[in-house]
Amino acid sequence: MTYTLLNIVFLAVVALVAIAAVVARRSPRWRAVGLAALLLLTMTAIFDNVIIGTGLVAYDDSLISGVRIGLAPIEDFAYTVAALVLLPAVWELLARRPQRQDEIS
């Protein structure tokens, strides 16, 4: 199984949870998620390149797409993207909403 195929399956599940949050009208604050994305994707690029460059992690070239950011295969960034979408969506789905006054009566 290639890393791309694994990421597609994993990201499909993440997408379903995000869609559920939007449908439930509990959409995360996507602007905040976008700002976090800039920071986390930059950090992922830096640290992934460091750990690959030092030899702590290696990838089988036959299992990756070949697209890289520095030394890091693009597939490595899917986990960061998944966390950036999944965690806020789950947070919103599990958040307790205060009851409106007309619902209490």
Secondary structure, DSSP 4 states (H G I P E B T S, - for coil): --HHHHHHHHHHHHHHHHHHHHHTT----HHHHHHHHHHHHHHHHHHHHHHHHTTS----GGGS-S-EETTEEGGGGHHHHHHHHHHHHHHHHHPPPPPPHHHH-
